[in-house]
Amino acid sequence: MKITIITVLFTILAFNLDAQDIWSWAENGNCSDDDYSYEIAIDKNENIVYCGLFMSDTLFICTDTLINEGISDLFIAKCDAYGNPIWAKSFGDDVEDVAYSVAVDNYNNIYCTGHFNDSLIFGSDTLKSSGDAYVFLAKFNSEGVPVWAVKGGGTDAERSNKVYVDESSVYISGYFTGNASFDAETLNTTGSDDIFAVKYDLNGNLIWARKAGSSSWDRAYGLTVDLDGNVYVTGWFCGAFGFGASSLSYNGSYDFFLLKWQSDGTPEWGFSAGSNLEDEGFSVTTDSSGYVYVTGNFHSN
């Protein structure tokens, strides 16, 4: 197990710098309320895809006018490497709908995840929530046309914070309360909220769904997959945390975790670190040598 923990990173979004750190361009959408862009991805043609939510009645992205149907609607937009808008799409109903994460595959198809509270229509797929917030995963072609969409959820609130795609599969991670069903698999919490990792094929068929958690609150934020298909998830937990046949040590308040599942969903190992204050993992990646890199924050020694 080779892990590098990065405690300080500076992240710059929504604009472009060239190799000499000179501003190239910056763009914004015209709006009148609170609107958020959460994640960005680059396709094979160096086009930029980003997603988020808007609470304004309308969101103007170049010639596209997006209309808010409720409290907040989710949006997905695409521009070229120079910031010129290509298209923008919105989806939502009369309550809250959010897109938190976006990824692009080798064929420039787009995958987006987040949550919705009532119903959500992606092309011919209508997703419905029978409880509180459900999570969704949707696939779009390079023109922003929906290809398929799937959901997961139960009687309480669920959140999906990250999507990752490789050559054959697409993955999401987040957290759930009570129980959450992903197709034929139902996960049940150990405590208040547990974390989940779910793997689908590129047609939206479920491969596996897994959970881990403590006796209290747990959150999953970052997810990545290495060259062998092993899945890594990071976040934070509060309390005795079980992962497979092992348990992670807990120091107090929020502790950071990093979990590894094998490509078939078998738990391999878990790592934790923390103090008596809040320590959280937010993002994770791997390199070709098998090293795992994690970033987050801590508030004590």
Secondary structure, DSSP 8 states (H G I E B T S, - for coil): --EEEE-------SEEE-TTS-EEEE---B-SS-EEEEEEEE-TTS-EEEEEEE-SSEEEETTEEEE--SSBEEEEEEE-TTS-EEEEEEE--SSBEEEEEEEE-TT--EEEEEEESSEEEETTEEEE-SSS-EEEEEEE-TTS-EEEEEEEB-SS-EEEEEEEE-SSEEEEEEEEEEEEEETTEEEEEEEEEEEEEEEEETTS-EEEEEEEB-SS-EEEEEEEE-TT--EEEEEEE-S-EEETTEEE---SSSEEEEEEE-TTS-EEEEEEE--SS-EEEEEEEE-TTS-EEEEEEES--
